[in-house]
Each structure stands twice: as structure tokens, then as C-alpha cells.
């Protein structure tokens, strides 16, 4: 199992991105910020990107990046614990 960072900037005002977010939230996840999630998956970054791409517009931005320990950050205890428990070394 790996952990991927899904980070995005959805730019179309009034666009309904509910399906985009549902794809992300169907994985075990920790929300790192308003527009970034860490997800646990056996899928490749390409596979996750291909699932999300149909729900974004051409002017949106989307990156899928592998994460691993060690990591450093500051945020909610629940998120820090999730990262400690799920990030591979």
C-alpha cells in the first residue's frame, strides 16, 4: 500500500465538483488542507489521476504525488496520527 498526495486547484466558479471529491473520499484519506488529501491506495498515481480527470475542467490543476516517511508538518493531531500510521518509509 502506498500513500499519494492529491492536490488540486479547481477554478471554475459555480462548477459542481461533488463527484471529483467523492472519488478522493472513497479512499482511506486524511485531509491535509482545503485542497489537498493524503490517500492510501494500491493504485498508481496515473490510475488515480485517470479517475479524477473526467471531473475537472481544462483550467483546473491536479497533481498526484507519492508520499513517504519521514515527513514534517503542523496540523491537527488526527491528521498527524493518520500520516504516522499510513506513510511507508
PDB file of N, CA, C and O in Angstrom, chain B, residues numbered from 101:
ATOM      1  N   UNK B 101       0.855  -1.176   0.000  1.00  0.00           N
ATOM      2  CA  UNK B 101       0.000   0.000   0.000  1.00  0.00           C
ATOM      3  C   UNK B 101       0.896   1.232   0.000  1.00  0.00           C
ATOM      4  O   UNK B 101       1.916   1.269   0.688  1.00  0.00           O
ATOM      5  N   UNK B 102       0.513   2.224  -0.765  1.00  0.00           N
ATOM      6  CA  UNK B 102       1.248   3.485  -0.787  1.00  0.00           C
ATOM      7  C   UNK B 102       0.298   4.607  -0.370  1.00  0.00           C
ATOM      8  O   UNK B 102      -0.915   4.421  -0.274  1.00  0.00           O
ATOM      9  N   UNK B 103       0.883   5.760  -0.129  1.00  0.00           N
ATOM     10  CA  UNK B 103       0.101   6.951   0.179  1.00  0.00           C
ATOM     11  C   UNK B 103       0.421   7.991  -0.886  1.00  0.00           C
ATOM     12  O   UNK B 103       1.583   8.282  -1.166  1.00  0.00           O
ATOM     13  N   UNK B 104      -0.620   8.535  -1.465  1.00  0.00           N
ATOM     14  CA  UNK B 104      -0.480   9.542  -2.509  1.00  0.00           C
ATOM     15  C   UNK B 104      -1.015  10.877  -2.028  1.00  0.00           C
ATOM     16  O   UNK B 104      -2.034  10.939  -1.341  1.00  0.00           O
ATOM     17  N   UNK B 105      -0.325  11.934  -2.391  1.00  0.00           N
ATOM     18  CA  UNK B 105      -0.821  13.284  -2.171  1.00  0.00           C
ATOM     19  C   UNK B 105      -1.654  13.654  -3.386  1.00  0.00           C
ATOM     20  O   UNK B 105      -1.178  13.584  -4.519  1.00  0.00           O
ATOM     21  N   UNK B 106      -2.894  14.047  -3.149  1.00  0.00           N
ATOM     22  CA  UNK B 106      -3.766  14.556  -4.207  1.00  0.00           C
ATOM     23  C   UNK B 106      -3.954  16.031  -3.895  1.00  0.00           C
ATOM     24  O   UNK B 106      -4.564  16.386  -2.886  1.00  0.00           O
ATOM     25  N   UNK B 107      -3.436  16.878  -4.751  1.00  0.00           N
ATOM     26  CA  UNK B 107      -3.552  18.316  -4.539  1.00  0.00           C
ATOM     27  C   UNK B 107      -4.106  18.953  -5.809  1.00  0.00           C
ATOM     28  O   UNK B 107      -3.739  18.569  -6.920  1.00  0.00           O
ATOM     29  N   UNK B 108      -4.984  19.919  -5.635  1.00  0.00           N
ATOM     30  CA  UNK B 108      -5.708  20.461  -6.788  1.00  0.00           C
ATOM     31  C   UNK B 108      -6.082  21.910  -6.564  1.00  0.00           C
ATOM     32  O   UNK B 108      -6.086  22.413  -5.440  1.00  0.00           O
ATOM     33  N   UNK B 109      -6.396  22.563  -7.666  1.00  0.00           N
ATOM     34  CA  UNK B 109      -6.941  23.919  -7.665  1.00  0.00           C
ATOM     35  C   UNK B 109      -8.065  23.906  -8.697  1.00  0.00           C
ATOM     36  O   UNK B 109      -7.818  23.891  -9.903  1.00  0.00           O
ATOM     37  N   UNK B 110      -9.292  23.912  -8.208  1.00  0.00           N
ATOM     38  CA  UNK B 110     -10.472  23.858  -9.077  1.00  0.00           C
ATOM     39  C   UNK B 110     -10.954  25.281  -9.290  1.00  0.00           C
ATOM     40  O   UNK B 110     -11.390  25.944  -8.349  1.00  0.00           O
ATOM     41  N   UNK B 111     -10.877  25.748 -10.522  1.00  0.00           N
ATOM     42  CA  UNK B 111     -11.008  27.175 -10.793  1.00  0.00           C
ATOM     43  C   UNK B 111     -12.336  27.642 -11.388  1.00  0.00           C
ATOM     44  O   UNK B 111     -12.556  28.849 -11.490  1.00  0.00           O
ATOM     45  N   UNK B 112     -13.206  26.756 -11.774  1.00  0.00           N
ATOM     46  CA  UNK B 112     -14.422  27.202 -12.450  1.00  0.00           C
ATOM     47  C   UNK B 112     -15.489  27.578 -11.422  1.00  0.00           C
ATOM     48  O   UNK B 112     -16.004  26.699 -10.731  1.00  0.00           O
ATOM     49  N   UNK B 113     -15.828  28.849 -11.306  1.00  0.00           N
ATOM     50  CA  UNK B 113     -16.852  29.264 -10.345  1.00  0.00           C
ATOM     51  C   UNK B 113     -18.196  28.605 -10.637  1.00  0.00           C
ATOM     52  O   UNK B 113     -18.619  28.525 -11.790  1.00  0.00           O
ATOM     53  N   UNK B 114     -18.854  28.141  -9.601  1.00  0.00           N
ATOM     54  CA  UNK B 114     -20.174  27.553  -9.753  1.00  0.00           C
ATOM     55  C   UNK B 114     -20.178  26.113 -10.218  1.00  0.00           C
ATOM     56  O   UNK B 114     -21.237  25.489 -10.274  1.00  0.00           O
ATOM     57  N   UNK B 115     -19.012  25.567 -10.555  1.00  0.00           N
ATOM     58  CA  UNK B 115     -18.925  24.178 -11.014  1.00  0.00           C
ATOM     59  C   UNK B 115     -19.194  23.240  -9.838  1.00  0.00           C
ATOM     60  O   UNK B 115     -18.755  23.501  -8.718  1.00  0.00           O
ATOM     61  N   UNK B 116     -19.904  22.169 -10.092  1.00  0.00           N
ATOM     62  CA  UNK B 116     -20.175  21.164  -9.063  1.00  0.00           C
ATOM     63  C   UNK B 116     -19.073  20.111  -9.110  1.00  0.00           C
ATOM     64  O   UNK B 116     -18.996  19.317 -10.048  1.00  0.00           O
ATOM     65  N   UNK B 117     -18.231  20.114  -8.096  1.00  0.00           N
ATOM     66  CA  UNK B 117     -17.116  19.174  -8.038  1.00  0.00           C
ATOM     67  C   UNK B 117     -17.395  18.031  -7.066  1.00  0.00           C
ATOM     68  O   UNK B 117     -16.454  17.396  -6.590  1.00  0.00           O
ATOM     69  N   UNK B 118     -18.648  17.757  -6.763  1.00  0.00           N
ATOM     70  CA  UNK B 118     -19.002  16.708  -5.802  1.00  0.00           C
ATOM     71  C   UNK B 118     -18.469  15.344  -6.236  1.00  0.00           C
ATOM     72  O   UNK B 118     -17.967  14.592  -5.401  1.00  0.00           O
ATOM     73  N   UNK B 119     -18.566  15.012  -7.513  1.00  0.00           N
ATOM     74  CA  UNK B 119     -18.078  13.713  -7.989  1.00  0.00           C
ATOM     75  C   UNK B 119     -16.555  13.622  -7.901  1.00  0.00           C
ATOM     76  O   UNK B 119     -16.014  12.559  -7.598  1.00  0.00           O
ATOM     77  N   UNK B 120     -15.870  14.723  -8.161  1.00  0.00           N
ATOM     78  CA  UNK B 120     -14.423  14.790  -8.024  1.00  0.00           C
ATOM     79  C   UNK B 120     -14.023  14.458  -6.585  1.00  0.00           C
ATOM     80  O   UNK B 120     -13.144  13.628  -6.354  1.00  0.00           O
ATOM     81  N   UNK B 121     -14.671  15.108  -5.628  1.00  0.00           N
ATOM     82  CA  UNK B 121     -14.362  14.878  -4.215  1.00  0.00           C
ATOM     83  C   UNK B 121     -14.778  13.489  -3.762  1.00  0.00           C
ATOM     84  O   UNK B 121     -14.120  12.907  -2.899  1.00  0.00           O
ATOM     85  N   UNK B 122     -15.839  12.949  -4.314  1.00  0.00           N
ATOM     86  CA  UNK B 122     -16.274  11.597  -3.945  1.00  0.00           C
ATOM     87  C   UNK B 122     -15.217  10.567  -4.322  1.00  0.00           C
ATOM     88  O   UNK B 122     -14.961   9.631  -3.565  1.00  0.00           O
ATOM     89  N   UNK B 123     -14.604  10.738  -5.488  1.00  0.00           N
ATOM     90  CA  UNK B 123     -13.546   9.812  -5.894  1.00  0.00           C
ATOM     91  C   UNK B 123     -12.429   9.814  -4.839  1.00  0.00           C
ATOM     92  O   UNK B 123     -11.967   8.751  -4.423  1.00  0.00           O
ATOM     93  N   UNK B 124     -12.005  10.984  -4.415  1.00  0.00           N
ATOM     94  CA  UNK B 124     -10.946  11.096  -3.414  1.00  0.00           C
ATOM     95  C   UNK B 124     -11.376  10.469  -2.099  1.00  0.00           C
ATOM     96  O   UNK B 124     -10.624   9.709  -1.488  1.00  0.00           O
ATOM     97  N   UNK B 125     -12.579  10.788  -1.669  1.00  0.00           N
ATOM     98  CA  UNK B 125     -13.041  10.347  -0.347  1.00  0.00           C
ATOM     99  C   UNK B 125     -13.469   8.887  -0.309  1.00  0.00           C
ATOM    100  O   UNK B 125     -13.801   8.371   0.758  1.00  0.00           O
ATOM    101  N   UNK B 126     -13.468   8.211  -1.458  1.00  0.00           N
ATOM    102  CA  UNK B 126     -13.722   6.770  -1.476  1.00  0.00           C
ATOM    103  C   UNK B 126     -12.488   5.981  -1.034  1.00  0.00           C
ATOM    104  O   UNK B 126     -12.589   4.787  -0.755  1.00  0.00           O
ATOM    105  N   UNK B 127     -11.332   6.631  -0.968  1.00  0.00           N
ATOM    106  CA  UNK B 127     -10.117   6.013  -0.450  1.00  0.00           C
ATOM    107  C   UNK B 127     -10.018   6.307   1.047  1.00  0.00           C
ATOM    108  O   UNK B 127     -10.619   7.271   1.521  1.00  0.00           O
ATOM    109  N   UNK B 128      -9.266   5.490   1.803  1.00  0.00           N
ATOM    110  CA  UNK B 128      -8.914   5.921   3.162  1.00  0.00           C
ATOM    111  C   UNK B 128      -8.071   7.199   3.015  1.00  0.00           C
ATOM    112  O   UNK B 128      -7.108   7.211   2.248  1.00  0.00           O
ATOM    113  N   UNK B 129      -8.414   8.258   3.729  1.00  0.00           N
ATOM    114  CA  UNK B 129      -7.743   9.532   3.497  1.00  0.00           C
ATOM    115  C   UNK B 129      -7.593  10.358   4.765  1.00  0.00           C
ATOM    116  O   UNK B 129      -8.253  10.130   5.779  1.00  0.00           O
ATOM    117  N   UNK B 130      -6.692  11.329   4.658  1.00  0.00           N
ATOM    118  CA  UNK B 130      -6.569  12.410   5.630  1.00  0.00           C
ATOM    119  C   UNK B 130      -6.582  13.701   4.817  1.00  0.00           C
ATOM    120  O   UNK B 130      -5.863  13.831   3.826  1.00  0.00           O
ATOM    121  N   UNK B 131      -7.404  14.646   5.246  1.00  0.00           N
ATOM    122  CA  UNK B 131      -7.451  15.937   4.551  1.00  0.00           C
ATOM    123  C   UNK B 131      -6.359  16.828   5.133  1.00  0.00           C
ATOM    124  O   UNK B 131      -6.396  17.182   6.311  1.00  0.00           O
ATOM    125  N   UNK B 132      -5.390  17.187   4.299  1.00  0.00           N
ATOM    126  CA  UNK B 132      -4.249  17.969   4.743  1.00  0.00           C
ATOM    127  C   UNK B 132      -4.514  19.463   4.722  1.00  0.00           C
ATOM    128  O   UNK B 132      -4.019  20.197   5.577  1.00  0.00           O
ATOM    129  N   UNK B 133      -5.282  19.909   3.763  1.00  0.00           N
ATOM    130  CA  UNK B 133      -5.655  21.319   3.657  1.00  0.00           C
ATOM    131  C   UNK B 133      -6.928  21.399   2.833  1.00  0.00           C
ATOM    132  O   UNK B 133      -7.493  20.372   2.458  1.00  0.00           O
ATOM    133  N   UNK B 134      -7.375  22.596   2.554  1.00  0.00           N
ATOM    134  CA  UNK B 134      -8.633  22.761   1.827  1.00  0.00           C
ATOM    135  C   UNK B 134      -8.626  22.051   0.479  1.00  0.00           C
ATOM    136  O   UNK B 134      -9.667  21.573   0.028  1.00  0.00           O
ATOM    137  N   UNK B 135      -7.468  21.976  -0.166  1.00  0.00           N
ATOM    138  CA  UNK B 135      -7.424  21.358  -1.493  1.00  0.00           C
ATOM    139  C   UNK B 135      -6.305  20.331  -1.618  1.00  0.00           C
ATOM    140  O   UNK B 135      -5.690  20.196  -2.676  1.00  0.00           O
ATOM    141  N   UNK B 136      -6.045  19.611  -0.533  1.00  0.00           N
ATOM    142  CA  UNK B 136      -5.075  18.513  -0.627  1.00  0.00           C
ATOM    143  C   UNK B 136      -5.433  17.401   0.354  1.00  0.00           C
ATOM    144  O   UNK B 136      -5.837  17.640   1.492  1.00  0.00           O
ATOM    145  N   UNK B 137      -5.268  16.192  -0.136  1.00  0.00           N
ATOM    146  CA  UNK B 137      -5.566  14.983   0.636  1.00  0.00           C
ATOM    147  C   UNK B 137      -4.406  14.022   0.520  1.00  0.00           C
ATOM    148  O   UNK B 137      -3.716  13.989  -0.499  1.00  0.00           O
ATOM    149  N   UNK B 138      -4.189  13.232   1.571  1.00  0.00           N
ATOM    150  CA  UNK B 138      -3.329  12.060   1.503  1.00  0.00           C
ATOM    151  C   UNK B 138      -4.267  10.866   1.434  1.00  0.00           C
ATOM    152  O   UNK B 138      -5.161  10.727   2.269  1.00  0.00           O
ATOM    153  N   UNK B 139      -4.067  10.002   0.441  1.00  0.00           N
ATOM    154  CA  UNK B 139      -4.931   8.820   0.294  1.00  0.00           C
ATOM    155  C   UNK B 139      -4.084   7.562   0.335  1.00  0.00           C
ATOM    156  O   UNK B 139      -2.974   7.538  -0.197  1.00  0.00           O
ATOM    157  N   UNK B 140      -4.604   6.517   0.965  1.00  0.00           N
ATOM    158  CA  UNK B 140      -3.942   5.211   0.988  1.00  0.00           C
ATOM    159  C   UNK B 140      -4.532   4.370  -0.137  1.00  0.00           C
ATOM    160  O   UNK B 140      -5.750   4.259  -0.271  1.00  0.00           O
ATOM    161  N   UNK B 141      -3.650   3.777  -0.948  1.00  0.00           N
ATOM    162  CA  UNK B 141      -4.122   3.013  -2.101  1.00  0.00           C
ATOM    163  C   UNK B 141      -3.038   2.074  -2.617  1.00  0.00           C
ATOM    164  O   UNK B 141      -1.851   2.266  -2.350  1.00  0.00           O
ATOM    165  N   UNK B 142      -3.456   1.077  -3.343  1.00  0.00           N
ATOM    166  CA  UNK B 142      -2.515   0.223  -4.077  1.00  0.00           C
ATOM    167  C   UNK B 142      -2.406   0.677  -5.530  1.00  0.00           C
ATOM    168  O   UNK B 142      -1.632   0.115  -6.305  1.00  0.00           O
ATOM    169  N   UNK B 143      -3.173   1.682  -5.892  1.00  0.00           N
ATOM    170  CA  UNK B 143      -3.181   2.185  -7.271  1.00  0.00           C
ATOM    171  C   UNK B 143      -2.015   3.136  -7.511  1.00  0.00           C
ATOM    172  O   UNK B 143      -1.474   3.729  -6.577  1.00  0.00           O
ATOM    173  N   UNK B 144      -1.641   3.269  -8.769  1.00  0.00           N
ATOM    174  CA  UNK B 144      -0.567   4.183  -9.161  1.00  0.00           C
ATOM    175  C   UNK B 144      -1.098   5.620  -9.214  1.00  0.00           C
ATOM    176  O   UNK B 144      -2.308   5.836  -9.284  1.00  0.00           O
ATOM    177  N   UNK B 145      -0.192   6.595  -9.181  1.00  0.00           N
ATOM    178  CA  UNK B 145      -0.630   7.977  -9.378  1.00  0.00           C
ATOM    179  C   UNK B 145      -1.399   8.157 -10.687  1.00  0.00           C
ATOM    180  O   UNK B 145      -2.369   8.913 -10.737  1.00  0.00           O
ATOM    181  N   UNK B 146      -0.970   7.468 -11.743  1.00  0.00           N
ATOM    182  CA  UNK B 146      -1.648   7.564 -13.037  1.00  0.00           C
ATOM    183  C   UNK B 146      -3.084   7.052 -12.943  1.00  0.00           C
ATOM    184  O   UNK B 146      -3.996   7.669 -13.492  1.00  0.00           O
ATOM    185  N   UNK B 147      -3.289   5.943 -12.261  1.00  0.00           N
ATOM    186  CA  UNK B 147      -4.638   5.380 -12.135  1.00  0.00           C
ATOM    187  C   UNK B 147      -5.562   6.324 -11.370  1.00  0.00           C
ATOM    188  O   UNK B 147      -6.716   6.511 -11.755  1.00  0.00           O
ATOM    189  N   UNK B 148      -5.062   6.917 -10.294  1.00  0.00           N
ATOM    190  CA  UNK B 148      -5.880   7.856  -9.520  1.00  0.00           C
ATOM    191  C   UNK B 148      -6.173   9.105 -10.361  1.00  0.00           C
ATOM    192  O   UNK B 148      -7.305   9.589 -10.388  1.00  0.00           O
ATOM    193  N   UNK B 149      -5.152   9.619 -11.041  1.00  0.00           N
ATOM    194  CA  UNK B 149      -5.343  10.777 -11.913  1.00  0.00           C
ATOM    195  C   UNK B 149      -6.419  10.489 -12.961  1.00  0.00           C
ATOM    196  O   UNK B 149      -7.294  11.321 -13.201  1.00  0.00           O
ATOM    197  N   UNK B 150      -6.354   9.324 -13.576  1.00  0.00           N
ATOM    198  CA  UNK B 150      -7.328   8.970 -14.611  1.00  0.00           C
ATOM    199  C   UNK B 150      -8.748   8.868 -14.065  1.00  0.00           C
ATOM    200  O   UNK B 150      -9.702   9.105 -14.806  1.00  0.00           O
ATOM    201  N   UNK B 151      -8.910   8.527 -12.805  1.00  0.00           N
ATOM    202  CA  UNK B 151     -10.238   8.501 -12.194  1.00  0.00           C
ATOM    203  C   UNK B 151     -10.769   9.915 -11.949  1.00  0.00           C
ATOM    204  O   UNK B 151     -11.971  10.159 -12.058  1.00  0.00           O
ATOM    205  N   UNK B 152      -9.872  10.841 -11.618  1.00  0.00           N
ATOM    206  CA  UNK B 152     -10.277  12.212 -11.299  1.00  0.00           C
ATOM    207  C   UNK B 152     -10.424  13.100 -12.524  1.00  0.00           C
ATOM    208  O   UNK B 152     -11.255  14.008 -12.531  1.00  0.00           O
ATOM    209  N   UNK B 153      -9.646  12.859 -13.540  1.00  0.00           N
ATOM    210  CA  UNK B 153      -9.593  13.733 -14.722  1.00  0.00           C
ATOM    211  C   UNK B 153     -10.961  14.018 -15.353  1.00  0.00           C
ATOM    212  O   UNK B 153     -11.202  15.156 -15.758  1.00  0.00           O
ATOM    213  N   UNK B 154     -11.867  13.036 -15.455  1.00  0.00           N
ATOM    214  CA  UNK B 154     -13.158  13.334 -16.080  1.00  0.00           C
ATOM    215  C   UNK B 154     -13.994  14.377 -15.318  1.00  0.00           C
ATOM    216  O   UNK B 154     -14.934  14.942 -15.877  1.00  0.00           O
ATOM    217  N   UNK B 155     -13.661  14.629 -14.068  1.00  0.00           N
ATOM    218  CA  UNK B 155     -14.460  15.536 -13.247  1.00  0.00           C
ATOM    219  C   UNK B 155     -13.842  16.922 -13.107  1.00  0.00           C
ATOM    220  O   UNK B 155     -14.338  17.742 -12.334  1.00  0.00           O
ATOM    221  N   UNK B 156     -12.785  17.191 -13.831  1.00  0.00           N
ATOM    222  CA  UNK B 156     -12.178  18.517 -13.755  1.00  0.00           C
ATOM    223  C   UNK B 156     -12.274  19.221 -15.101  1.00  0.00           C
ATOM    224  O   UNK B 156     -12.443  18.590 -16.144  1.00  0.00           O
ATOM    225  N   UNK B 157     -12.164  20.530 -15.051  1.00  0.00           N
ATOM    226  CA  UNK B 157     -12.166  21.342 -16.262  1.00  0.00           C
ATOM    227  C   UNK B 157     -10.737  21.560 -16.738  1.00  0.00           C
ATOM    228  O   UNK B 157      -9.787  21.320 -15.993  1.00  0.00           O
ATOM    229  N   UNK B 158     -10.587  22.011 -17.972  1.00  0.00           N
ATOM    230  CA  UNK B 158      -9.259  22.187 -18.559  1.00  0.00           C
ATOM    231  C   UNK B 158      -8.423  23.250 -17.854  1.00  0.00           C
ATOM    232  O   UNK B 158      -7.196  23.210 -17.945  1.00  0.00           O
ATOM    233  N   UNK B 159      -9.042  24.197 -17.158  1.00  0.00           N
ATOM    234  CA  UNK B 159      -8.264  25.225 -16.477  1.00  0.00           C
ATOM    235  C   UNK B 159      -7.966  24.858 -15.012  1.00  0.00           C
ATOM    236  O   UNK B 159      -7.302  25.623 -14.313  1.00  0.00           O
ATOM    237  N   UNK B 160      -8.448  23.699 -14.542  1.00  0.00           N
ATOM    238  CA  UNK B 160      -8.145  23.231 -13.192  1.00  0.00           C
ATOM    239  C   UNK B 160      -6.732  22.660 -13.144  1.00  0.00           C
ATOM    240  O   UNK B 160      -6.157  22.301 -14.172  1.00  0.00           O
ATOM    241  N   UNK B 161      -6.188  22.582 -11.941  1.00  0.00           N
ATOM    242  CA  UNK B 161      -4.880  21.969 -11.743  1.00  0.00           C
ATOM    243  C   UNK B 161      -5.034  20.752 -10.848  1.00  0.00           C
ATOM    244  O   UNK B 161      -5.839  20.761  -9.917  1.00  0.00           O
ATOM    245  N   UNK B 162      -4.266  19.704 -11.127  1.00  0.00           N
ATOM    246  CA  UNK B 162      -4.332  18.475 -10.360  1.00  0.00           C
ATOM    247  C   UNK B 162      -2.979  17.789 -10.401  1.00  0.00           C
ATOM    248  O   UNK B 162      -2.409  17.583 -11.472  1.00  0.00           O
ATOM    249  N   UNK B 163      -2.463  17.435  -9.222  1.00  0.00           N
ATOM    250  CA  UNK B 163      -1.221  16.689  -9.110  1.00  0.00           C
ATOM    251  C   UNK B 163      -1.415  15.516  -8.170  1.00  0.00           C
ATOM    252  O   UNK B 163      -2.088  15.633  -7.145  1.00  0.00           O
ATOM    253  N   UNK B 164      -0.822  14.380  -8.524  1.00  0.00           N
ATOM    254  CA  UNK B 164      -0.830  13.179  -7.699  1.00  0.00           C
ATOM    255  C   UNK B 164       0.638  12.814  -7.468  1.00  0.00           C
ATOM    256  O   UNK B 164       1.383  12.579  -8.419  1.00  0.00           O
ATOM    257  N   UNK B 165       1.046  12.769  -6.198  1.00  0.00           N
ATOM    258  CA  UNK B 165       2.457  12.586  -5.858  1.00  0.00           C
ATOM    259  C   UNK B 165       2.582  11.518  -4.775  1.00  0.00           C
ATOM    260  O   UNK B 165       1.783  11.494  -3.839  1.00  0.00           O
ATOM    261  N   UNK B 166       3.581  10.631  -4.890  1.00  0.00           N
ATOM    262  CA  UNK B 166       3.851   9.638  -3.852  1.00  0.00           C
ATOM    263  C   UNK B 166       4.378  10.310  -2.588  1.00  0.00           C
ATOM    264  O   UNK B 166       5.188  11.235  -2.656  1.00  0.00           O
ATOM    265  N   UNK B 167       3.909   9.834  -1.430  1.00  0.00           N
ATOM    266  CA  UNK B 167       4.387  10.323  -0.133  1.00  0.00           C
ATOM    267  C   UNK B 167       5.045   9.179   0.625  1.00  0.00           C
ATOM    268  O   UNK B 167       4.655   8.022   0.472  1.00  0.00           O
ATOM    269  N   UNK B 168       6.049   9.506   1.447  1.00  0.00           N
ATOM    270  CA  UNK B 168       6.647   8.506   2.319  1.00  0.00           C
ATOM    271  C   UNK B 168       7.281   9.192   3.511  1.00  0.00           C
ATOM    272  O   UNK B 168       7.504  10.403   3.501  1.00  0.00           O
ATOM    273  N   UNK B 169       7.569   8.413   4.535  1.00  0.00           N
ATOM    274  CA  UNK B 169       8.257   8.920   5.718  1.00  0.00           C
ATOM    275  C   UNK B 169       9.730   9.068   5.384  1.00  0.00           C
ATOM    276  O   UNK B 169      10.226   8.341   4.523  1.00  0.00           O
ATOM    277  N   UNK B 170      10.437   9.960   6.017  1.00  0.00           N
ATOM    278  CA  UNK B 170       9.960  10.852   7.053  1.00  0.00           C
ATOM    279  C   UNK B 170       9.188  12.025   6.459  1.00  0.00           C
ATOM    280  O   UNK B 170       9.341  12.365   5.286  1.00  0.00           O
ATOM    281  N   UNK B 171       8.374  12.620   7.281  1.00  0.00           N
ATOM    282  CA  UNK B 171       7.608  13.779   6.871  1.00  0.00           C
ATOM    283  C   UNK B 171       7.691  14.802   7.999  1.00  0.00           C
ATOM    284  O   UNK B 171       8.046  14.467   9.129  1.00  0.00           O
ATOM    285  N   UNK B 172       7.362  16.041   7.685  1.00  0.00           N
ATOM    286  CA  UNK B 172       7.338  17.089   8.686  1.00  0.00           C
ATOM    287  C   UNK B 172       6.173  17.994   8.363  1.00  0.00           C
ATOM    288  O   UNK B 172       5.937  18.320   7.200  1.00  0.00           O
ATOM    289  N   UNK B 173       5.449  18.398   9.377  1.00  0.00           N
ATOM    290  CA  UNK B 173       4.334  19.296   9.163  1.00  0.00           C
ATOM    291  C   UNK B 173       3.690  19.670  10.479  1.00  0.00           C
ATOM    292  O   UNK B 173       4.057  19.168  11.541  1.00  0.00           O
ATOM    293  N   UNK B 174       2.733  20.552  10.385  1.00  0.00           N
ATOM    294  CA  UNK B 174       1.996  21.009  11.552  1.00  0.00           C
ATOM    295  C   UNK B 174       0.524  21.053  11.182  1.00  0.00           C
ATOM    296  O   UNK B 174       0.140  21.659  10.182  1.00  0.00           O
ATOM    297  N   UNK B 175      -0.283  20.414  11.987  1.00  0.00           N
ATOM    298  CA  UNK B 175      -1.714  20.409  11.721  1.00  0.00           C
ATOM    299  C   UNK B 175      -2.432  19.630  12.803  1.00  0.00           C
ATOM    300  O   UNK B 175      -1.872  19.363  13.866  1.00  0.00           O
ATOM    301  N   UNK B 176      -3.680  19.266  12.527  1.00  0.00           N
ATOM    302  CA  UNK B 176      -4.480  18.561  13.522  1.00  0.00           C
ATOM    303  C   UNK B 176      -3.847  17.224  13.937  1.00  0.00           C
ATOM    304  O   UNK B 176      -3.276  16.509  13.114  1.00  0.00           O
ATOM    305  N   UNK B 177      -3.960  16.914  15.203  1.00  0.00           N
ATOM    306  CA  UNK B 177      -3.401  15.674  15.741  1.00  0.00           C
ATOM    307  C   UNK B 177      -3.909  14.459  14.972  1.00  0.00           C
ATOM    308  O   UNK B 177      -3.145  13.533  14.698  1.00  0.00           O
ATOM    309  N   UNK B 178      -5.184  14.459  14.626  1.00  0.00           N
ATOM    310  CA  UNK B 178      -5.780  13.333  13.901  1.00  0.00           C
ATOM    311  C   UNK B 178      -5.075  13.111  12.553  1.00  0.00           C
ATOM    312  O   UNK B 178      -4.824  11.969  12.169  1.00  0.00           O
ATOM    313  N   UNK B 179      -4.758  14.187  11.841  1.00  0.00           N
ATOM    314  CA  UNK B 179      -4.060  14.084  10.554  1.00  0.00           C
ATOM    315  C   UNK B 179      -2.641  13.584  10.771  1.00  0.00           C
ATOM    316  O   UNK B 179      -2.174  12.710  10.041  1.00  0.00           O
ATOM    317  N   UNK B 180      -1.948  14.130  11.768  1.00  0.00           N
ATOM    318  CA  UNK B 180      -0.583  13.696  12.055  1.00  0.00           C
ATOM    319  C   UNK B 180      -0.544  12.212  12.393  1.00  0.00           C
ATOM    320  O   UNK B 180       0.345  11.493  11.935  1.00  0.00           O
ATOM    321  N   UNK B 181      -1.495  11.752  13.188  1.00  0.00           N
ATOM    322  CA  UNK B 181      -1.563  10.333  13.539  1.00  0.00           C
ATOM    323  C   UNK B 181      -1.841   9.470  12.312  1.00  0.00           C
ATOM    324  O   UNK B 181      -1.270   8.388  12.173  1.00  0.00           O
ATOM    325  N   UNK B 182      -2.722   9.945  11.414  1.00  0.00           N
ATOM    326  CA  UNK B 182      -3.011   9.202  10.190  1.00  0.00           C
ATOM    327  C   UNK B 182      -1.744   9.062   9.351  1.00  0.00           C
ATOM    328  O   UNK B 182      -1.443   7.978   8.851  1.00  0.00           O
ATOM    329  N   UNK B 183      -1.005  10.158   9.199  1.00  0.00           N
ATOM    330  CA  UNK B 183       0.233  10.105   8.418  1.00  0.00           C
ATOM    331  C   UNK B 183       1.242   9.158   9.067  1.00  0.00           C
ATOM    332  O   UNK B 183       1.876   8.360   8.376  1.00  0.00           O
ATOM    333  N   UNK B 184       1.396   9.241  10.392  1.00  0.00           N
ATOM    334  CA  UNK B 184       2.321   8.342  11.092  1.00  0.00           C
ATOM    335  C   UNK B 184       1.943   6.884  10.881  1.00  0.00           C
ATOM    336  O   UNK B 184       2.821   6.034  10.737  1.00  0.00           O
ATOM    337  N   UNK B 185       0.675   6.590  10.862  1.00  0.00           N
ATOM    338  CA  UNK B 185       0.194   5.212  10.736  1.00  0.00           C
ATOM    339  C   UNK B 185       0.227   4.678   9.316  1.00  0.00           C
ATOM    340  O   UNK B 185       0.307   3.466   9.115  1.00  0.00           O
ATOM    341  N   UNK B 186       0.168   5.559   8.327  1.00  0.00           N
ATOM    342  CA  UNK B 186      -0.029   5.105   6.945  1.00  0.00           C
ATOM    343  C   UNK B 186       1.145   5.340   5.993  1.00  0.00           C
ATOM    344  O   UNK B 186       1.255   4.644   4.984  1.00  0.00           O
ATOM    345  N   UNK B 187       2.017   6.294   6.286  1.00  0.00           N
ATOM    346  CA  UNK B 187       3.094   6.573   5.333  1.00  0.00           C
ATOM    347  C   UNK B 187       4.172   5.511   5.380  1.00  0.00           C
ATOM    348  O   UNK B 187       4.681   5.195   6.455  1.00  0.00           O
ATOM    349  N   UNK B 188       4.530   4.952   4.227  1.00  0.00           N
ATOM    350  CA  UNK B 188       5.626   3.983   4.197  1.00  0.00           C
ATOM    351  C   UNK B 188       6.971   4.695   4.384  1.00  0.00           C
ATOM    352  O   UNK B 188       7.077   5.905   4.184  1.00  0.00           O
ATOM    353  N   UNK B 189       7.984   3.935   4.766  1.00  0.00           N
ATOM    354  CA  UNK B 189       9.325   4.518   4.934  1.00  0.00           C
ATOM    355  C   UNK B 189      10.167   4.290   3.693  1.00  0.00           C
ATOM    356  O   UNK B 189      11.324   4.708   3.646  1.00  0.00           O
TER     357      UNK B 189
END
